[in-house]
Amino acid sequence: MSKKYLISGGGTGGHIFPALSIANALRRREPDCSILYVGALGRMEMERVPAAGYEIVGLPVAGFDRRRLWRNVSVLFKLWKSLRIARRTLKQFAPDAVIGVGGYASGPVLKQAQKMGIPTLIQEQNSYAGVTNKLLARKAKAICVAYEGMERFFPADRIMLTGNPVRADLFSLSLTPAEAKRQLGFDPEKPLVLVVGGSLGARTVNESIAPGLRSLTDAGASVMWQTGKLYAEEFIPVAEQTAGVKASAFISDMALAYRAADIVVSRAGAGTISELQLLGKTAILVPSPNVAEDHQRKNAEALASRGAAVMILDADARRELVPAVTALLKDDGMRESLSRNAAAMGLRDADEKIVDKIHEISR
């Protein structure tokens, strides 16, 4: 009889891409298995998951507002409602295992699954575990992590170091970096600085790079800049004023962009960091301060402490980011060292390792 698996979580690409990688790996291993995704209504997964070919159920769950506590009355009602929907969904679908990838929906779903005796697996992407995953880990059968030392947060006997699943297309290109630059319309002889701030964008990164574009091109570099859709109208015209700079709201082919890039400037989300490690990219990380438990800073510190990336705090970026990029452009040895150390931290085949563990714990 074919198995059934329920995957829950989302909210950002950093949760959704690993979830879809796990789902795809399950389907490769068991073509006749059934997979159901449970996400949060109004969030990114409600579009991305069906587009990838998987059925999804949406919960009305929302995150707690830690600054304006009075707003949490409605949040508690949505949580109660989400718990009821999660329980009903679990009873109807009857999965053999439930996988939580983090995000609003995973809490109610895994909590109810554990109460019903359904085996659960947590996939923790960050170097610093969030409150929800720490609570859920008490009854989880397995916790798959991307960093060493996670026994600070989870029961050591249930931790498995797997790394984070990443998009398979990142490794499918056969182009050389020079060929990738040429295909993107850049001079293949010049180093390319890739600036990304997520699909929505990052104001600090954009405002830090914009005044220094001429400095970077004067230093002999080209710049490929993803402004994010929230900032496209403001910053794309700025980029058009400098030769050797191309800006867009969104980069659709990240595999090609990564292959071409000599230096990557990015936020420090767990998924992005895993991609940079596996590709051995020289990176400058500007962690977002607007995330739970300041986990992006802790992710960036995990690399910076091993000489695998340069970290610049958000508050310092407007002053320090462009000089840091310029310094790396002039220092081939440092770029090679950062690249080598990042690659040494990369953990391959995370999706296959996680599927092995899912099979081990499933009913």
C-alpha positions as CSV (number, residue, x, y, z in Angstrom):
1,M,0.0,0.0,0.0
2,S,1.4,3.4,-1.0
3,K,2.5,5.7,1.8
4,K,1.1,9.1,2.7
5,Y,3.2,12.1,3.8
6,L,2.2,15.5,5.1
7,I,4.6,18.5,4.9
8,S,3.8,21.7,6.7
9,G,5.4,25.2,7.0
10,G,6.3,28.1,4.7
11,G,5.8,31.8,4.7
12,T,9.1,32.5,2.9
13,G,11.1,30.9,0.2
14,G,13.6,29.8,2.9
15,H,10.9,27.4,4.2
16,I,9.2,26.5,0.9
17,F,12.2,25.5,-1.2
18,P,13.4,22.9,1.3
19,A,9.9,21.6,1.7
20,L,9.5,21.2,-2.1
21,S,12.9,19.6,-2.3
22,I,11.9,17.0,0.3
23,A,8.6,16.4,-1.5
24,N,10.3,15.9,-4.8
25,A,12.8,13.5,-3.2
26,L,10.0,11.5,-1.7
27,R,8.2,11.3,-5.0
28,R,11.4,10.2,-6.8
29,R,11.9,7.4,-4.2
30,E,8.2,6.5,-4.1
31,P,6.4,7.5,-7.3
32,D,3.0,6.3,-6.0
33,C,3.2,8.0,-2.6
34,S,0.6,10.7,-1.7
35,I,1.9,14.1,-0.5
36,L,-0.3,16.8,1.1
37,Y,1.1,20.2,2.0
38,V,-0.4,22.4,4.8
39,G,0.5,26.1,4.7
40,A,-0.8,29.5,5.9
41,L,-3.5,31.3,4.1
42,G,-2.3,34.4,2.3
43,R,1.4,33.3,2.3
44,M,3.7,32.5,-0.5
45,E,3.2,28.7,-0.3
46,M,-0.4,29.0,-1.3
47,E,0.8,29.8,-4.9
48,R,4.2,28.1,-5.0
49,V,3.1,24.7,-3.8
50,P,0.3,24.1,-6.3
51,A,2.5,25.4,-9.1
52,A,5.0,22.6,-8.1
53,G,2.3,20.0,-8.5
54,Y,1.2,19.4,-4.9
55,E,-2.1,19.7,-3.2
56,I,-2.3,22.3,-0.4
57,V,-4.6,23.1,2.6
58,G,-4.4,26.6,4.1
59,L,-4.7,27.5,7.8
60,P,-5.8,30.9,9.0
61,V,-2.8,31.0,11.4
62,A,-0.7,34.1,12.0
63,G,2.5,35.0,13.9
64,F,2.5,36.6,17.3
65,D,3.0,40.3,17.5
66,R,5.8,40.7,20.1
67,R,5.6,44.5,20.1
68,R,1.9,45.1,20.2
69,L,0.6,42.4,22.5
70,W,-3.0,43.6,22.3
71,R,-3.2,42.5,18.7
72,N,-2.7,38.9,19.7
73,V,-6.4,38.3,20.7
74,S,-7.2,37.7,17.1
75,V,-4.0,35.7,16.7
76,L,-5.1,33.3,19.5
77,F,-8.5,32.8,17.8
78,K,-6.8,32.0,14.5
79,L,-4.5,29.6,16.3
80,W,-7.5,27.8,17.9
81,K,-9.2,27.6,14.5
82,S,-6.0,26.4,12.8
83,L,-5.6,23.6,15.4
84,R,-9.1,22.4,14.7
85,I,-8.5,22.4,10.9
86,A,-5.1,20.7,11.3
87,R,-6.7,17.9,13.4
88,R,-9.5,17.4,10.9
89,T,-7.0,17.3,8.0
90,L,-4.8,14.8,9.8
91,K,-7.7,12.5,10.5
92,Q,-8.9,12.6,6.9
93,F,-5.5,12.3,5.2
94,A,-4.1,9.8,7.8
95,P,-0.4,10.4,7.0
96,D,2.4,7.9,7.8
97,A,4.6,10.8,8.8
98,V,4.4,14.5,9.2
99,I,7.4,16.8,8.3
100,G,7.7,20.3,9.6
101,V,9.9,22.8,7.8
102,G,9.2,25.9,10.0
103,G,6.9,28.8,9.4
104,Y,3.5,29.7,10.8
105,A,1.6,26.5,9.8
106,S,4.0,23.9,11.1
107,G,3.3,24.6,14.8
108,P,-0.4,23.6,14.9
109,V,0.0,20.7,12.4
110,L,2.9,19.1,14.2
111,K,1.4,19.7,17.6
112,Q,-1.8,17.9,16.6
113,A,0.1,15.1,14.8
114,Q,2.1,14.4,18.0
115,K,-1.1,14.3,20.1
116,M,-2.6,11.8,17.6
117,G,0.5,9.6,17.8
118,I,1.7,10.3,14.2
119,P,5.5,10.3,13.8
120,T,6.9,13.8,13.2
121,L,10.2,15.1,11.8
122,I,11.4,18.6,12.1
123,Q,13.7,20.2,9.5
124,E,15.5,23.1,11.2
125,Q,17.3,25.3,8.7
126,N,18.9,27.9,11.0
127,S,21.9,27.8,13.4
128,Y,19.6,29.1,16.1
129,A,16.4,27.2,16.7
130,G,13.1,29.1,17.1
131,V,10.7,28.7,20.1
132,T,8.2,26.6,18.2
133,N,10.7,24.1,17.0
134,K,12.2,23.8,20.5
135,L,8.8,22.9,21.9
136,L,7.9,20.5,19.1
137,A,11.3,18.8,19.4
138,R,10.3,17.3,22.7
139,K,8.0,14.7,21.0
140,A,9.5,14.7,17.5
141,K,11.0,11.4,16.3
142,A,13.8,13.1,14.5
143,I,15.3,16.6,14.0
144,C,17.3,17.2,10.8
145,V,19.7,20.2,11.2
146,A,22.1,22.1,9.0
147,Y,24.7,23.1,11.7
148,E,26.8,21.4,14.3
149,G,26.1,22.1,18.0
150,M,22.3,22.0,17.8
151,E,22.1,19.8,20.9
152,R,21.9,23.2,22.7
153,F,18.3,23.3,21.5
154,F,17.2,19.7,20.8
155,P,17.6,16.2,22.3
156,A,21.0,15.0,21.1
157,D,19.8,11.4,20.5
158,R,17.3,12.6,17.8
159,I,19.5,15.0,15.9
160,M,20.7,14.2,12.4
161,L,23.1,16.5,10.6
162,T,21.8,16.6,7.0
163,G,22.3,20.2,5.8
164,N,19.5,22.1,4.1
165,P,17.8,20.9,0.9
166,V,18.3,23.3,-2.0
167,R,17.0,23.7,-5.5
168,A,18.3,20.9,-7.8
169,D,18.6,23.3,-10.8
170,L,21.5,25.1,-9.0
171,F,23.8,22.2,-10.0
172,S,22.6,21.5,-13.5
173,L,24.6,24.1,-15.4
174,S,27.6,23.1,-17.5
175,L,28.6,26.7,-18.4
176,T,31.9,28.2,-17.2
177,P,31.7,31.5,-15.2
178,A,32.8,33.4,-18.3
179,E,30.1,31.8,-20.5
180,A,27.5,32.6,-17.8
181,K,28.6,36.3,-17.7
182,R,28.4,36.5,-21.5
183,Q,24.9,35.0,-21.5
184,L,23.8,37.5,-18.9
185,G,25.2,40.4,-21.0
186,F,28.3,41.2,-18.9
187,D,32.0,41.4,-19.9
188,P,33.4,37.9,-19.3
189,E,36.8,39.4,-18.4
190,K,35.5,41.4,-15.4
191,P,34.6,40.2,-12.0
192,L,30.8,40.2,-11.3
193,V,29.2,41.3,-8.0
194,L,25.8,39.8,-7.5
195,V,23.6,41.7,-5.1
196,V,20.4,40.0,-3.8
197,G,18.1,40.9,-1.0
198,G,15.3,38.3,-1.4
199,S,12.3,38.3,-3.6
200,L,10.7,41.3,-1.9
201,G,14.1,43.1,-1.5
202,A,16.1,44.6,1.3
203,R,16.1,48.4,1.8
204,T,19.3,48.5,3.7
205,V,21.2,46.5,1.0
206,N,19.8,48.6,-1.8
207,E,20.5,51.9,-0.1
208,S,24.0,50.7,0.7
209,I,24.9,49.6,-2.8
210,A,23.2,52.4,-4.8
211,P,25.7,55.3,-3.9
212,G,28.7,53.0,-4.5
213,L,27.9,51.6,-8.0
214,R,30.4,53.9,-9.7
215,S,33.1,53.0,-7.1
216,L,32.5,49.3,-7.9
217,T,32.6,49.7,-11.7
218,D,35.7,52.0,-11.3
219,A,37.3,49.1,-9.5
220,G,36.8,47.0,-12.6
221,A,33.7,45.1,-11.7
222,S,30.3,44.6,-13.2
223,V,27.2,44.5,-11.0
224,M,24.0,42.3,-11.2
225,W,21.5,43.7,-8.8
226,Q,18.2,42.2,-7.7
227,T,16.3,45.1,-6.1
228,G,13.3,43.1,-5.0
229,K,9.8,44.0,-6.3
230,L,9.1,46.5,-3.4
231,Y,12.1,48.7,-4.5
232,A,12.2,48.2,-8.2
233,E,10.7,51.5,-9.2
234,E,13.1,53.4,-6.9
235,F,16.4,51.7,-7.7
236,I,16.3,50.4,-11.2
237,P,16.5,53.9,-12.6
238,V,19.6,54.5,-10.4
239,A,21.3,51.4,-11.8
240,E,20.6,52.6,-15.4
241,Q,22.8,55.6,-14.8
242,T,26.0,53.5,-14.5
243,A,27.5,51.4,-17.3
244,G,28.3,47.8,-16.3
245,V,25.3,47.6,-13.9
246,K,22.1,45.6,-14.6
247,A,19.2,45.7,-12.2
248,S,15.9,43.9,-12.1
249,A,13.1,43.3,-9.6
250,F,13.7,39.6,-9.6
251,I,16.3,37.2,-11.0
252,S,14.4,34.2,-12.5
253,D,17.5,32.1,-13.2
254,M,19.5,32.1,-10.0
255,A,21.6,29.1,-11.2
256,L,23.0,31.2,-14.0
257,A,23.5,34.3,-11.8
258,Y,25.4,32.2,-9.2
259,R,27.6,30.6,-11.8
260,A,28.6,34.0,-13.2
261,A,29.1,35.7,-9.8
262,D,32.6,36.2,-8.3
263,I,31.2,37.9,-5.1
264,V,27.7,37.6,-3.7
265,V,26.1,40.2,-1.4
266,S,23.1,38.8,0.4
267,R,21.0,38.6,3.5
268,A,21.7,35.6,5.7
269,G,18.6,33.4,5.4
270,A,19.3,29.7,5.9
271,G,18.4,28.6,2.4
272,T,20.6,31.3,0.8
273,I,23.5,30.3,3.0
274,S,23.2,26.7,2.1
275,E,23.2,27.5,-1.6
276,L,26.3,29.7,-1.2
277,Q,28.1,26.9,0.8
278,L,27.3,24.2,-1.7
279,L,28.4,26.4,-4.6
280,G,31.5,27.6,-2.8
281,K,30.7,31.3,-3.3
282,T,32.6,34.2,-1.9
283,A,29.9,36.1,0.1
284,I,29.3,39.2,2.1
285,L,26.3,38.7,4.4
286,V,24.2,41.5,5.7
287,P,21.8,39.7,8.2
288,S,18.3,41.1,8.5
289,P,17.6,42.4,12.0
290,N,13.8,42.0,11.4
291,V,13.6,38.2,12.0
292,A,12.7,36.0,15.0
293,E,15.4,35.4,17.6
294,D,17.9,37.4,15.4
295,H,18.6,34.1,13.6
296,Q,20.1,35.6,10.5
297,R,22.9,37.2,12.5
298,K,23.6,33.9,14.1
299,N,23.6,32.2,10.7
300,A,26.1,34.7,9.4
301,E,28.2,34.4,12.5
302,A,28.5,30.6,12.0
303,L,30.2,31.3,8.7
304,A,32.2,34.4,9.6
305,S,33.7,32.6,12.6
306,R,35.1,30.0,10.2
307,G,36.4,32.4,7.6
308,A,33.6,31.3,5.2
309,A,32.0,34.7,4.7
310,V,32.3,38.4,5.6
311,M,29.5,39.6,7.9
312,I,28.4,43.3,8.0
313,L,25.7,44.2,10.4
314,D,22.6,46.0,9.0
315,A,23.3,49.1,11.0
316,D,26.8,49.3,9.5
317,A,26.0,48.4,5.9
318,R,25.6,52.0,4.5
319,R,29.1,52.8,5.7
320,E,30.9,49.5,5.3
321,L,29.4,47.4,2.5
322,V,30.8,49.0,-0.6
323,P,34.4,49.3,0.9
324,A,34.2,45.6,1.8
325,V,33.2,44.6,-1.7
326,T,35.9,46.8,-3.1
327,A,38.5,45.3,-0.8
328,L,37.5,41.8,-1.9
329,L,37.8,42.8,-5.6
330,K,41.4,43.7,-5.0
331,D,42.3,40.6,-2.9
332,D,42.2,37.3,-4.9
333,G,43.7,35.3,-2.1
334,M,40.9,36.4,0.3
335,R,38.2,35.6,-2.2
336,E,39.7,32.1,-2.8
337,S,40.0,31.5,1.0
338,L,36.3,32.5,1.7
339,S,35.2,30.3,-1.2
340,R,37.2,27.3,-0.1
341,N,36.0,27.6,3.5
342,A,32.3,28.1,2.5
343,A,32.5,25.0,0.3
344,A,34.0,23.0,3.2
345,M,30.8,23.7,5.2
346,G,28.4,22.6,2.5
347,L,26.5,19.4,3.1
348,R,25.3,17.6,0.0
349,D,22.3,15.4,-0.7
350,A,20.3,16.8,2.3
351,D,17.0,15.9,0.7
352,E,18.0,12.2,0.3
353,K,19.3,12.0,3.8
354,I,16.0,13.5,5.2
355,V,13.9,11.0,3.1
356,D,16.0,8.2,4.6
357,K,15.1,9.4,8.1
358,I,11.4,9.9,7.1
359,H,11.2,6.3,6.0
360,E,12.9,5.2,9.3
361,I,10.3,6.9,11.5
362,S,7.1,6.5,9.4
363,R,4.4,4.1,10.5
